[in-house]
């Protein structure tokens, strides 16, 4: 289960539940935590240590979809991660609870074919120190991935069935890899991009994925059901780049925002 900020009633409700939790540091709190070890310590104490005896924390996610081109917090993500790591280490929890951040796919400057995947020039200075931190601390990179947006941005060249895991004929051949759905092809681009910045062996966790049921092109209850069911069945078997390795994936969302 993933929550985007340390909501106290939710944390209380999860006591003793045995549900593993991914908890977020809000984007607007990143700079202050980066600038103050004591604030980082207070955040960890009030939102993690206070509950750690009976809430199973899996990851602390420092920021969600930070935009290095438009978000001032981008300059402070790694330092905030380091300060929270220091606070966790003081409680000897740094190996039990991993620290990461969640990025969006548009940090890629190229993504097709997947082997050409690379982070854009404007995001390199943002993502590289993050990758270095994650590699050093054996933590995964969290990626929010929506094939829906790739489909609606280029419906003439992306088949709906390819985006929904339903295609029987469409496939992308890229070197030694054969991609039979857009989800795997997108992941392939992420893996290729990570390899170029020193993260060849970095684990990727899909921290958001879903399909809208209303309000847009191809946004129907039927398509949403197809996507979620196919995604659920697919990720347990791995992807072409990392076969036979279940892909940790979080469905967005548990309830309708509207």
N, C-alpha and C positions, 0 to 999 in steps of 0.2 A: 504494500500500500504506500502511496506517495501523497504527502501533503506539502503545500508550497510555503507555509509559514508555521511557526510554532504555536499553533492554536491550542490553548491550554485545555479547554473542554474535550477536544479530540484526544489529546495525550492522556487525560484522566480516563477517558472511556476505553483506551487501549490497554490499560493496566491489566496484566494477567491474561491477555487475549492470545498470546503466542503468535500474533501477526507481526511479521517483520516490517519495519517502517523506514521509509525514506523521508527525511525531514529537510525542509528548505530554509536557507537564509534569504530573506527578502532582498531584492536588488537594491532597494533604498537604504538598507542597513550595511551594505558591503564596505563602503568607504570608512564609516566610523569604526567598524570592526578591524579593518586593515590598519587604521591609525592608532589603535589602542589595544594592547595585549589585555589590559584589565577588562575592557568591554567584551573582548572575545571570551575571556574567562567567565565573565558574568553570563554571557549568552549560553555557553556550554553548561554552566552550573544550573541555570534556571530552566533550560529547555531539554537537556539531555541527562545530566547526572541526577537531577531531581527525580527522574523517572526510570533510570537505567536498571534498577533492580527488578522491575517487572514490566518494562516495555522493551521489545527487541529492536533496537536501532540498527539499521543496515548501512545507510549512507547519510552523510550530511552534504547537502547540495548547495554550494555557495553561488547563488544566482541562477536565474532561469532565462535562457535566450538573451544573454547580454550582447548588445550590438556594439562592436568595437568602433564603428563609425559614428555612432550617435549617442552612446551612453558613457557618461563620465566614469561610471563604476568599472568600466573595462580596465582602467588603469590600476585598479585596486584588488582585482579578483584573487590573484596569486598570493598577495600579501595577506589577505583575509583568510585564505585557505591555510597558509602557514601559521597564522596566529591561532586559528581554531585547532589545528593539528597540535600545536604546543600545549594548548589547554587540555586536549584529550590525552596527550602523552603524560601530562602531570597526574592524570587519573589512571594511567596504564590501560587506556582503552583504544590507543591508536591502531592496534592491529585488529581489533574487534569491529570498530566502526570506521569505515573508510570515508575520506573526504574527496568530493569531486565538484564539478559544475555541469550544468546541462546546456548544450549548444543546439543551435538550429542548423538545418541543412544549408541555409543560404550563406554560411561562412565559406562554402566551397566556391571556387572560381570556375572550376570545370568538374563535370561529373559523368560525362558520357563520351566515349565508352568508359565503363567504370575504372579501368586501369589507368586512365588519364586523370582520375580524381586528384584534386589539389586544392588546398586552401587559397583563397583569393589573396592578392598582394596586400590588400587592406586589413586582412585578418591574421596574417602570418605572425606579426609581432605580438598579437593577443594570444593566439593558440599555442605557440611554441613553448613559452614558459609554463603554461598549464600542462601540456603533455610531459614536459620534463618533471614537473612535480608529481604527476600521476605515476610515471614510470618509476621514479625514485621510491615512492611509497606504495607501489603495487596496488594502485587503486584504478578502477575503470573510468573511462570517459562516458558520460551520459549524453545521449543524442536523442532529440525529439524528431521523429520521422513520420511524415504524412505523405503517403503516395497520392492522396486526394489532391493536394495542392500542385504536385507535379503534373497530374492528369489535367486539371482544369487550366493550367497555364499553357498547355500545348496539346489540346485534344485531337488535333489533326494528325499528330505523330505518335501519341501515346494512346494505345487502345484501352478502353475501360476494363476489359477483362484482364489485361496485363496488370493493371493497378489493383484489381480485386483478387488476385491469385487464381483467377478462373480460366486463364487462357490455355487452350489445348495446342495451339499452333505457334503463337508469338514467343520468341525467345531472342535473347541477345547473346551472341557468341563473342567472347572477348578473350583471346589467347586460350589458355587452358580451362577457362571458366565458361560455363553455360548458365545464363540467368533466365529462369522461366517466369519471373514476376518482377515487378518494379521495386518491390521491397528489397529483394536480394541484390538487385542491381545498384540501388541506392547505398546499401551497406557496403557493397564492393567499392564504391567510390570513396566512402569514408575510410575504409581500410587502406586504400591506395594513398589517400591524402595523409593519413597518419604515418605511413611508412616514410613519406618524404620529409617529415619533421621529427623523426626519431622515435616514433611510436609504433613500430612494425608489429610488436607483440602485445600491444596494449589491448586489454579487454574493452569491448564496447557493450554498453547496456542501453537498450532502447527505452528511454525514460518517458516517452509519450508516443502513442500511435493510435489512430482511430479514423473514423469516417463519419461525416455529419449525416443526420437523418432528415434534415430540412434546411431550407434557406439558401440553396445554391444549385448549380448545375450538377446533376447526378447525385444530389443529396437526398436520398430516400431511405425510408426505414428498411426496405428490402436490401438495398446496396450496403447499408450499414451492417445489417445482420450477416450478409455474405462476407464482408470484410473481416468483421470480428471473429466469426467462426473459422474462417480460413487462416487468419493470423494465429489464432489460438492453436490450431492444429499444426501449423507450419513451424513455429519457432522451436518446438521441442526437438526437431531433427537437425537443427543447425542450418547453415547457409553454404553456398558453393565455396566461399573463401575459408570457412571454418566448419567443415562437415562433421556430423556426429557430435556436435557440441551445442547443447541447448543454449538458446539465446535468451537471456533475461530481458523480459519485455513488460512494460506497464501500459495497460489500456487506458485511454483517455475518452470518457471519464466515467466515474461511478454514477454520476447523476447529470441531468441536463442543466447546463448553466442558465438556460432561459426559463 
